[in-house]
């Protein structure tokens, strides 16, 4: 068993409602993984403690590293322990809304009247949390100039923040440089033009959302993974708008980056096809299901519902996905036959 302490910096301001959502999702996910600990936010600084089995703790850290809401993730200590210091997983932040204190899993770490537990400093992790509570302005993260990846990460996180807040029309190298505190020339040294920066940002943001969910394919199957991915995209409408925009661009070969976006989409389709083939092999889906046609059907449903969620606010994409996917899977249990034109009913003429 391990206890790992890390620090990071938020890439953008996060509202109380977003923090509450992170808390709810984090508690469910960490409980499922057997992870305990705490995540504390103060201003742009974060400190997190993860406790659990060795491989689970390190897997969780890698998921945090690719989360677009964090940058400059730095491990302060990674120690073997005999027992846990925390009974569950919680979050601490300074809410503007006092009702936030009633949210399950909220920790009142920053309350100046908070009683001090006699055993609070018994572990390095709890001692670090106490230090963080008393010294909120202390620099928790390292802007290590020797790390060749740090400027690129800063630029990409700044680009995600611009797209999240203002969309593709406001996206430019100048806007990204201002957002991430870099000079325009520095960003251009990493990404020579707007299209290169946008393509890299799409890749990073998409991967940050999808990578933590990929293990679901082997655990629960492709349809469950697609449901979870759709749910994650619904929580990030800025990402859905961005993907809708680039998919449109991918259809026009005269647009810069069209070949790249088309290739990325085809690669994703191949991932779904391969996953469905594994579902058939492992008995999660019937042998009568053709993975190629199954991937086409799933993606048609997934892509269509994402677009509808953006255009029609009354659409519940997750409910619609579950109902349509259930019917689709029933159809997969039937032997597929190629229809001919005389099998298709035709309305009588008058």
LOKOL-297061 format. One record per residue (C-alpha): x, y, z; residue number from 1. Coordinates in steps of 0.1 Angstrom, whole numbers, plus 5000, padded with zeros to 4 digits. Example, Ala and Ser with C-alpha at 12.3 -4.5 7.8 and 13.67 -1.06 7.14 Angstrom:
// LOKOL-297061
<site xx="5123" yy="4955" zz="5078" k="1"/>
<site xx="5137" yy="4989" zz="5071" k="2"/>
END
This chain:
// LOKOL-297061
<site xx="5000" yy="5000" zz="5000" k="1"/>
<site xx="5012" yy="5035" zz="4992" k="2"/>
<site xx="5006" yy="5071" zz="5003" k="3"/>
<site xx="5013" yy="5096" zz="4975" k="4"/>
<site xx="5013" yy="5134" zz="4979" k="5"/>
<site xx="5013" yy="5157" zz="4949" k="6"/>
<site xx="5008" yy="5194" zz="4941" k="7"/>
<site xx="4995" yy="5211" zz="4910" k="8"/>
<site xx="4982" yy="5244" zz="4897" k="9"/>
<site xx="4947" yy="5249" zz="4883" k="10"/>
<site xx="4947" yy="5259" zz="4846" k="11"/>
<site xx="4916" yy="5281" zz="4851" k="12"/>
<site xx="4893" yy="5293" zz="4878" k="13"/>
<site xx="4868" yy="5266" zz="4889" k="14"/>
<site xx="4834" yy="5276" zz="4903" k="15"/>
<site xx="4817" yy="5261" zz="4934" k="16"/>
<site xx="4793" yy="5241" zz="4912" k="17"/>
<site xx="4822" yy="5226" zz="4892" k="18"/>
<site xx="4841" yy="5218" zz="4925" k="19"/>
<site xx="4809" yy="5201" zz="4938" k="20"/>
<site xx="4807" yy="5181" zz="4906" k="21"/>
<site xx="4844" yy="5171" zz="4908" k="22"/>
<site xx="4838" yy="5161" zz="4944" k="23"/>
<site xx="4808" yy="5139" zz="4936" k="24"/>
<site xx="4825" yy="5122" zz="4906" k="25"/>
<site xx="4858" yy="5119" zz="4925" k="26"/>
<site xx="4842" yy="5102" zz="4955" k="27"/>
<site xx="4824" yy="5077" zz="4933" k="28"/>
<site xx="4854" yy="5069" zz="4912" k="29"/>
<site xx="4879" yy="5067" zz="4941" k="30"/>
<site xx="4856" yy="5046" zz="4962" k="31"/>
<site xx="4853" yy="5022" zz="4933" k="32"/>
<site xx="4891" yy="5020" zz="4929" k="33"/>
<site xx="4897" yy="5016" zz="4966" k="34"/>
<site xx="4914" yy="5050" zz="4968" k="35"/>
<site xx="4912" yy="5072" zz="5000" k="36"/>
<site xx="4928" yy="5106" zz="5007" k="37"/>
<site xx="4920" yy="5143" zz="5001" k="38"/>
<site xx="4922" yy="5170" zz="4974" k="39"/>
<site xx="4926" yy="5205" zz="4987" k="40"/>
<site xx="4921" yy="5237" zz="4966" k="41"/>
<site xx="4931" yy="5272" zz="4976" k="42"/>
<site xx="4932" yy="5299" zz="4950" k="43"/>
<site xx="4951" yy="5283" zz="4920" k="44"/>
<site xx="4971" yy="5259" zz="4942" k="45"/>
<site xx="4961" yy="5223" zz="4948" k="46"/>
<site xx="4975" yy="5195" zz="4970" k="47"/>
<site xx="4963" yy="5160" zz="4968" k="48"/>
<site xx="4969" yy="5128" zz="4988" k="49"/>
<site xx="4961" yy="5094" zz="4973" k="50"/>
<site xx="4962" yy="5062" zz="4994" k="51"/>
<site xx="4957" yy="5027" zz="4981" k="52"/>
<site xx="4973" yy="4997" zz="4964" k="53"/>
<site xx="5006" yy="5006" zz="4946" k="54"/>
<site xx="4993" yy="5001" zz="4910" k="55"/>
<site xx="4960" yy="5018" zz="4917" k="56"/>
<site xx="4977" yy="5049" zz="4932" k="57"/>
<site xx="5001" yy="5053" zz="4903" k="58"/>
<site xx="4973" yy="5048" zz="4878" k="59"/>
<site xx="4953" yy="5075" zz="4895" k="60"/>
<site xx="4983" yy="5098" zz="4894" k="61"/>
<site xx="4986" yy="5093" zz="4856" k="62"/>
<site xx="4950" yy="5102" zz="4852" k="63"/>
<site xx="4956" yy="5134" zz="4871" k="64"/>
<site xx="4986" yy="5143" zz="4850" k="65"/>
<site xx="4965" yy="5143" zz="4818" k="66"/>
<site xx="4935" yy="5162" zz="4834" k="67"/>
<site xx="4933" yy="5196" zz="4815" k="68"/>
<site xx="4923" yy="5213" zz="4848" k="69"/>
<site xx="4958" yy="5207" zz="4863" k="70"/>
<site xx="4993" yy="5216" zz="4852" k="71"/>
<site xx="5027" yy="5214" zz="4869" k="72"/>
<site xx="5018" yy="5181" zz="4887" k="73"/>
<site xx="5047" yy="5174" zz="4910" k="74"/>
<site xx="5050" yy="5144" zz="4934" k="75"/>
<site xx="5062" yy="5155" zz="4969" k="76"/>
<site xx="5064" yy="5121" zz="4984" k="77"/>
<site xx="5055" yy="5085" zz="4974" k="78"/>
<site xx="5059" yy="5062" zz="5004" k="79"/>
<site xx="5050" yy="5027" zz="5013" k="80"/>
<site xx="5026" yy="5026" zz="5043" k="81"/>
<site xx="5011" yy="4999" zz="5065" k="82"/>
<site xx="4977" yy="5015" zz="5070" k="83"/>
<site xx="4956" yy="5044" zz="5056" k="84"/>
<site xx="4955" yy="5078" zz="5072" k="85"/>
<site xx="4921" yy="5087" zz="5057" k="86"/>
<site xx="4889" yy="5066" zz="5060" k="87"/>
<site xx="4876" yy="5078" zz="5026" k="88"/>
<site xx="4882" yy="5105" zz="4999" k="89"/>
<site xx="4872" yy="5141" zz="5004" k="90"/>
<site xx="4878" yy="5176" zz="4991" k="91"/>
<site xx="4886" yy="5209" zz="5008" k="92"/>
<site xx="4881" yy="5243" zz="4993" k="93"/>
<site xx="4868" yy="5277" zz="5003" k="94"/>
<site xx="4833" yy="5279" zz="4989" k="95"/>
<site xx="4815" yy="5312" zz="4983" k="96"/>
<site xx="4782" yy="5294" zz="4989" k="97"/>
<site xx="4778" yy="5283" zz="5026" k="98"/>
<site xx="4755" yy="5255" zz="5015" k="99"/>
<site xx="4785" yy="5238" zz="4998" k="100"/>
<site xx="4796" yy="5228" zz="5033" k="101"/>
<site xx="4767" yy="5204" zz="5033" k="102"/>
<site xx="4779" yy="5185" zz="5003" k="103"/>
<site xx="4789" yy="5149" zz="5012" k="104"/>
<site xx="4827" yy="5146" zz="5012" k="105"/>
<site xx="4834" yy="5183" zz="5018" k="106"/>
<site xx="4862" yy="5189" zz="5043" k="107"/>
<site xx="4863" yy="5222" zz="5063" k="108"/>
<site xx="4901" yy="5222" zz="5062" k="109"/>
<site xx="4903" yy="5260" zz="5059" k="110"/>
<site xx="4880" yy="5269" zz="5088" k="111"/>
<site xx="4902" yy="5289" zz="5112" k="112"/>
<site xx="4881" yy="5276" zz="5141" k="113"/>
<site xx="4886" yy="5240" zz="5130" k="114"/>
<site xx="4897" yy="5219" zz="5159" k="115"/>
<site xx="4931" yy="5203" zz="5157" k="116"/>
<site xx="4931" yy="5165" zz="5158" k="117"/>
<site xx="4956" yy="5152" zz="5183" k="118"/>
<site xx="4969" yy="5128" zz="5157" k="119"/>
<site xx="4967" yy="5152" zz="5128" k="120"/>
<site xx="5004" yy="5155" zz="5124" k="121"/>
<site xx="5011" yy="5118" zz="5128" k="122"/>
<site xx="5018" yy="5112" zz="5091" k="123"/>
<site xx="5037" yy="5132" zz="5065" k="124"/>
<site xx="5006" yy="5135" zz="5044" k="125"/>
<site xx="4985" yy="5151" zz="5072" k="126"/>
<site xx="5014" yy="5173" zz="5082" k="127"/>
<site xx="5015" yy="5186" zz="5046" k="128"/>
<site xx="4978" yy="5194" zz="5046" k="129"/>
<site xx="4982" yy="5213" zz="5079" k="130"/>
<site xx="5011" yy="5233" zz="5063" k="131"/>
<site xx="4989" yy="5240" zz="5032" k="132"/>
<site xx="4961" yy="5252" zz="5054" k="133"/>
<site xx="4983" yy="5277" zz="5073" k="134"/>
<site xx="5004" yy="5289" zz="5043" k="135"/>
<site xx="4979" yy="5292" zz="5014" k="136"/>
<site xx="5002" yy="5316" zz="4994" k="137"/>
<site xx="5033" yy="5295" zz="4996" k="138"/>
<site xx="5044" yy="5282" zz="4962" k="139"/>
<site xx="5034" yy="5246" zz="4959" k="140"/>
<site xx="5045" yy="5238" zz="4924" k="141"/>
<site xx="5077" yy="5241" zz="4905" k="142"/>
<site xx="5079" yy="5259" zz="4872" k="143"/>
<site xx="5110" yy="5239" zz="4863" k="144"/>
<site xx="5126" yy="5256" zz="4833" k="145"/>
<site xx="5148" yy="5226" zz="4827" k="146"/>
<site xx="5117" yy="5205" zz="4820" k="147"/>
<site xx="5114" yy="5207" zz="4782" k="148"/>
<site xx="5077" yy="5196" zz="4784" k="149"/>
<site xx="5067" yy="5223" zz="4809" k="150"/>
<site xx="5063" yy="5252" zz="4784" k="151"/>
<site xx="5044" yy="5230" zz="4760" k="152"/>
<site xx="5021" yy="5219" zz="4788" k="153"/>
<site xx="5015" yy="5255" zz="4799" k="154"/>
<site xx="5006" yy="5265" zz="4763" k="155"/>
<site xx="4982" yy="5236" zz="4758" k="156"/>
<site xx="4965" yy="5242" zz="4791" k="157"/>
<site xx="4962" yy="5279" zz="4783" k="158"/>
<site xx="4947" yy="5269" zz="4749" k="159"/>
<site xx="4922" yy="5246" zz="4765" k="160"/>
<site xx="4912" yy="5274" zz="4789" k="161"/>
<site xx="4907" yy="5298" zz="4759" k="162"/>
<site xx="4885" yy="5273" zz="4741" k="163"/>
<site xx="4866" yy="5264" zz="4772" k="164"/>
<site xx="4857" yy="5301" zz="4779" k="165"/>
<site xx="4855" yy="5317" zz="4745" k="166"/>
<site xx="4853" yy="5290" zz="4718" k="167"/>
<site xx="4871" yy="5286" zz="4685" k="168"/>
<site xx="4863" yy="5320" zz="4671" k="169"/>
<site xx="4883" yy="5337" zz="4699" k="170"/>
<site xx="4911" yy="5311" zz="4696" k="171"/>
<site xx="4945" yy="5326" zz="4686" k="172"/>
<site xx="4982" yy="5323" zz="4695" k="173"/>
<site xx="4979" yy="5357" zz="4710" k="174"/>
<site xx="4950" yy="5348" zz="4732" k="175"/>
<site xx="4967" yy="5316" zz="4743" k="176"/>
<site xx="4999" yy="5334" zz="4752" k="177"/>
<site xx="4981" yy="5359" zz="4773" k="178"/>
<site xx="4961" yy="5332" zz="4791" k="179"/>
<site xx="4991" yy="5311" zz="4800" k="180"/>
<site xx="5015" yy="5340" zz="4808" k="181"/>
<site xx="5039" yy="5333" zz="4779" k="182"/>
<site xx="5052" yy="5356" zz="4752" k="183"/>
<site xx="5037" yy="5351" zz="4717" k="184"/>
<site xx="5072" yy="5342" zz="4704" k="185"/>
<site xx="5075" yy="5314" zz="4730" k="186"/>
<site xx="5042" yy="5299" zz="4719" k="187"/>
<site xx="5051" yy="5302" zz="4683" k="188"/>
<site xx="5084" yy="5285" zz="4690" k="189"/>
<site xx="5064" yy="5255" zz="4701" k="190"/>
<site xx="5035" yy="5257" zz="4676" k="191"/>
<site xx="5044" yy="5275" zz="4644" k="192"/>
<site xx="5008" yy="5285" zz="4636" k="193"/>
<site xx="4973" yy="5285" zz="4649" k="194"/>
<site xx="4964" yy="5253" zz="4632" k="195"/>
<site xx="4992" yy="5234" zz="4647" k="196"/>
<site xx="4983" yy="5247" zz="4682" k="197"/>
<site xx="4946" yy="5239" zz="4677" k="198"/>
<site xx="4954" yy="5203" zz="4665" k="199"/>
<site xx="4976" yy="5197" zz="4695" k="200"/>
<site xx="4950" yy="5211" zz="4719" k="201"/>
<site xx="4923" yy="5190" zz="4705" k="202"/>
<site xx="4945" yy="5159" zz="4710" k="203"/>
<site xx="4954" yy="5168" zz="4746" k="204"/>
<site xx="4919" yy="5178" zz="4757" k="205"/>
<site xx="4903" yy="5147" zz="4740" k="206"/>
<site xx="4929" yy="5124" zz="4755" k="207"/>
<site xx="4925" yy="5140" zz="4790" k="208"/>
<site xx="4888" yy="5131" zz="4789" k="209"/>
<site xx="4889" yy="5097" zz="4772" k="210"/>
<site xx="4921" yy="5081" zz="4787" k="211"/>
<site xx="4908" yy="5076" zz="4822" k="212"/>
<site xx="4877" yy="5058" zz="4808" k="213"/>
<site xx="4895" yy="5034" zz="4784" k="214"/>
<site xx="4899" yy="5006" zz="4811" k="215"/>
<site xx="4861" yy="5004" zz="4810" k="216"/>
<site xx="4862" yy="4987" zz="4776" k="217"/>
<site xx="4879" yy="4956" zz="4791" k="218"/>
<site xx="4859" yy="4958" zz="4824" k="219"/>
<site xx="4823" yy="4965" zz="4811" k="220"/>
<site xx="4824" yy="4966" zz="4774" k="221"/>
<site xx="4823" yy="4991" zz="4745" k="222"/>
<site xx="4788" yy="5003" zz="4750" k="223"/>
<site xx="4794" yy="5012" zz="4786" k="224"/>
<site xx="4826" yy="5030" zz="4776" k="225"/>
<site xx="4807" yy="5050" zz="4750" k="226"/>
<site xx="4780" yy="5059" zz="4775" k="227"/>
<site xx="4807" yy="5071" zz="4800" k="228"/>
<site xx="4825" yy="5091" zz="4772" k="229"/>
<site xx="4793" yy="5108" zz="4762" k="230"/>
<site xx="4786" yy="5117" zz="4798" k="231"/>
<site xx="4821" yy="5132" zz="4801" k="232"/>
<site xx="4816" yy="5152" zz="4770" k="233"/>
<site xx="4782" yy="5165" zz="4781" k="234"/>
<site xx="4800" yy="5179" zz="4812" k="235"/>
<site xx="4824" yy="5197" zz="4789" k="236"/>
<site xx="4802" yy="5215" zz="4763" k="237"/>
<site xx="4832" yy="5235" zz="4752" k="238"/>
<site xx="4849" yy="5203" zz="4741" k="239"/>
<site xx="4818" yy="5191" zz="4723" k="240"/>
<site xx="4816" yy="5224" zz="4704" k="241"/>
<site xx="4853" yy="5221" zz="4695" k="242"/>
<site xx="4849" yy="5185" zz="4682" k="243"/>
<site xx="4818" yy="5195" zz="4662" k="244"/>
<site xx="4838" yy="5223" zz="4646" k="245"/>
<site xx="4868" yy="5202" zz="4637" k="246"/>
<site xx="4846" yy="5173" zz="4623" k="247"/>
<site xx="4830" yy="5198" zz="4600" k="248"/>
<site xx="4865" yy="5210" zz="4590" k="249"/>
<site xx="4876" yy="5174" zz="4584" k="250"/>
<site xx="4850" yy="5170" zz="4556" k="251"/>
<site xx="4867" yy="5198" zz="4536" k="252"/>
<site xx="4901" yy="5189" zz="4521" k="253"/>
<site xx="4909" yy="5225" zz="4515" k="254"/>
<site xx="4909" yy="5233" zz="4552" k="255"/>
<site xx="4942" yy="5233" zz="4571" k="256"/>
<site xx="4944" yy="5202" zz="4593" k="257"/>
<site xx="4915" yy="5184" zz="4576" k="258"/>
<site xx="4937" yy="5153" zz="4569" k="259"/>
<site xx="4948" yy="5152" zz="4605" k="260"/>
<site xx="4913" yy="5155" zz="4619" k="261"/>
<site xx="4899" yy="5129" zz="4595" k="262"/>
<site xx="4928" yy="5105" zz="4604" k="263"/>
<site xx="4921" yy="5110" zz="4641" k="264"/>
<site xx="4884" yy="5102" zz="4636" k="265"/>
<site xx="4892" yy="5071" zz="4616" k="266"/>
<site xx="4916" yy="5060" zz="4643" k="267"/>
<site xx="4889" yy="5064" zz="4670" k="268"/>
<site xx="4865" yy="5044" zz="4648" k="269"/>
<site xx="4890" yy="5016" zz="4646" k="270"/>
<site xx="4894" yy="5017" zz="4684" k="271"/>
<site xx="4857" yy="5011" zz="4687" k="272"/>
<site xx="4857" yy="4984" zz="4661" k="273"/>
<site xx="4886" yy="4966" zz="4678" k="274"/>
<site xx="4868" yy="4969" zz="4712" k="275"/>
<site xx="4836" yy="4954" zz="4698" k="276"/>
<site xx="4855" yy="4925" zz="4683" k="277"/>
<site xx="4870" yy="4919" zz="4718" k="278"/>
<site xx="4834" yy="4921" zz="4733" k="279"/>
<site xx="4824" yy="4893" zz="4709" k="280"/>
<site xx="4854" yy="4873" zz="4717" k="281"/>
<site xx="4849" yy="4876" zz="4755" k="282"/>
<site xx="4812" yy="4870" zz="4753" k="283"/>
<site xx="4800" yy="4905" zz="4762" k="284"/>
<site xx="4783" yy="4908" zz="4728" k="285"/>
<site xx="4767" yy="4881" zz="4706" k="286"/>
<site xx="4787" yy="4863" zz="4679" k="287"/>
<site xx="4761" yy="4875" zz="4654" k="288"/>
<site xx="4773" yy="4911" zz="4658" k="289"/>
<site xx="4795" yy="4924" zz="4630" k="290"/>
<site xx="4821" yy="4947" zz="4647" k="291"/>
<site xx="4824" yy="4969" zz="4616" k="292"/>
<site xx="4787" yy="4976" zz="4613" k="293"/>
<site xx="4784" yy="4978" zz="4651" k="294"/>
<site xx="4811" yy="5005" zz="4652" k="295"/>
<site xx="4793" yy="5025" zz="4625" k="296"/>
<site xx="4760" yy="5023" zz="4644" k="297"/>
<site xx="4775" yy="5032" zz="4677" k="298"/>
<site xx="4793" yy="5062" zz="4663" k="299"/>
<site xx="4763" yy="5074" zz="4644" k="300"/>
<site xx="4744" yy="5074" zz="4677" k="301"/>
<site xx="4772" yy="5089" zz="4697" k="302"/>
<site xx="4780" yy="5117" zz="4672" k="303"/>
<site xx="4744" yy="5125" zz="4665" k="304"/>
<site xx="4735" yy="5128" zz="4702" k="305"/>
<site xx="4765" yy="5151" zz="4709" k="306"/>
<site xx="4753" yy="5174" zz="4681" k="307"/>
<site xx="4717" yy="5173" zz="4693" k="308"/>
<site xx="4728" yy="5181" zz="4729" k="309"/>
<site xx="4744" yy="5213" zz="4715" k="310"/>
<site xx="4715" yy="5223" zz="4693" k="311"/>
<site xx="4684" yy="5212" zz="4713" k="312"/>
<site xx="4687" yy="5220" zz="4751" k="313"/>
<site xx="4657" yy="5197" zz="4758" k="314"/>
<site xx="4676" yy="5166" zz="4746" k="315"/>
<site xx="4688" yy="5142" zz="4773" k="316"/>
<site xx="4716" yy="5126" zz="4754" k="317"/>
<site xx="4724" yy="5099" zz="4780" k="318"/>
<site xx="4688" yy="5087" zz="4783" k="319"/>
<site xx="4685" yy="5087" zz="4745" k="320"/>
<site xx="4718" yy="5068" zz="4741" k="321"/>
<site xx="4708" yy="5041" zz="4766" k="322"/>
<site xx="4674" yy="5035" zz="4750" k="323"/>
<site xx="4688" yy="5034" zz="4715" k="324"/>
<site xx="4718" yy="5013" zz="4725" k="325"/>
<site xx="4695" yy="4988" zz="4741" k="326"/>
<site xx="4675" yy="4984" zz="4709" k="327"/>
<site xx="4707" yy="4982" zz="4689" k="328"/>
<site xx="4721" yy="4954" zz="4710" k="329"/>
<site xx="4689" yy="4934" zz="4707" k="330"/>
<site xx="4694" yy="4938" zz="4669" k="331"/>
<site xx="4729" yy="4925" zz="4672" k="332"/>
<site xx="4715" yy="4892" zz="4686" k="333"/>
<site xx="4698" yy="4886" zz="4653" k="334"/>
<site xx="4715" yy="4870" zz="4623" k="335"/>
<site xx="4724" yy="4898" zz="4598" k="336"/>
<site xx="4711" yy="4895" zz="4563" k="337"/>
<site xx="4719" yy="4918" zz="4535" k="338"/>
<site xx="4686" yy="4934" zz="4525" k="339"/>
<site xx="4676" yy="4936" zz="4488" k="340"/>
<site xx="4654" yy="4962" zz="4472" k="341"/>
<site xx="4624" yy="4939" zz="4470" k="342"/>
<site xx="4626" yy="4933" zz="4508" k="343"/>
<site xx="4619" yy="4970" zz="4515" k="344"/>
<site xx="4582" yy="4978" zz="4519" k="345"/>
<site xx="4570" yy="5004" zz="4494" k="346"/>
<site xx="4539" yy="5025" zz="4499" k="347"/>
<site xx="4512" yy="5017" zz="4473" k="348"/>
<site xx="4507" yy="5041" zz="4445" k="349"/>
<site xx="4474" yy="5055" zz="4434" k="350"/>
END
